[in-house]
Amino acid sequence: MKLSQDALISDEKLTKYLLASRKRNDKSGWLAQAGYRLETWPILRRDLVQQVLPNDASFVERTEYGEVYEIVGRLKGPNGKILPVRTIWMVENATKTTKFITMYPDKR
């Protein structure tokens, strides 16, 4: 199944979580390998929408808040390096809005 191309990807999710250096569950170093930086966070949003979101989504689970989906894909960064990724998205029950939840390396 395909998720809505109008999915919401919050600025905070990119700037305060994925691209921010953290002591635990840091993803900024991994993303930096492909050229993603905090200063250029809109590029990561654009690439998620253009390169990952069009891929097929697999249903993961139904929660009290909505249906959770996973999209596996490849993210080609600004420097040309490709990162295999797994992304998690939710279609909220109340609004039917698709929202980006997280992303991590696809190690399979």
N, C-alpha and C positions, 0 to 999 in steps of 0.2 A: 504494500500500500504506500501511497505517497502522502506526505504531510503537507499542510498548507504552506505555500511559498511566502505567506504573510506572517510567518512565525515571529514571535517576539524574542529578541535576544537583548537582554538588559545590558545597559552600559556598565552597571556595577558588576555583573557577572564576569565581564571581560576585564575590567580595570581593577577590581578589588579582589578577584579570585583567580582567574586563569593567568593573567599576565603580571600579577603582583607576586613578588618573592615572599614565600611563606616557609616557616620552619617545618610545618607538617603538610603533607599532600601538595607539595610545590609542583606546579605544572609550568611555571614560567621558564625554567631552564630547558625543559623539553621543547616548548614552543619556540624558544630562542634559536634552537638548532635550525629551524626553518626560516628564521629572520623575523619572527613576530616579536614586537617590543611594546611595552606599555605606551610609549609615546605615539605609536601608530596603530592603536587598537582598532580603529574603524576598518583597517585592512583585514583583520581577523574576522570581524563581523561579516564583511563582504564575502570573504572566502568561504565561511560556513554556509552562507545563503546560496552562493553560486556553485560550490564544489561538493558539499555534503548533503544539504537539504533535498536536492533533487533525487537522491538515491532512495531505494526502497526502504521503508521502515518496518521493523518487526515488532509485533506486540510483545510487551514484557509482562505487564500486570495491570490490574484495575485496583485503584486505591480509592479512599473516600473522597479524594480531591480530583481524580481524573484517571485517564488511561495513559500509561507510560509506554513509550516506544523507544527502540534503539535503532540508530542508523550507523552502519559500518561503512567507512569510506577512506578516501585518501585526501589529504590536505596538502596542496602544493603551496609552499610559503613564498614570500617575496624574494627569497634568495634562490628559489628553484628546488630546494630540497623537499622531498615528499615524506610526510608523516602518515603512517597508518593510524586511523583514529576510530574510536567508538564514541558516539554521542548519544545522550539521553534527552528525550523530549517528553513533554506532557501535554495532552489535550485536556484542558480543564473542564470539569463537569458543568460548573456554573456558567461559564462564558463561551465554551467551545473554542477558546483561544488556544493555539499551539504555542508552547513556551519552551525555550532552550533551558535545560537543567544543568548539564555538565558534559565534559569531554575528557577522555583519557586515552593513553596509547593502546592500540590494538596489538596485543602480543600473541595472538593466535596465528 
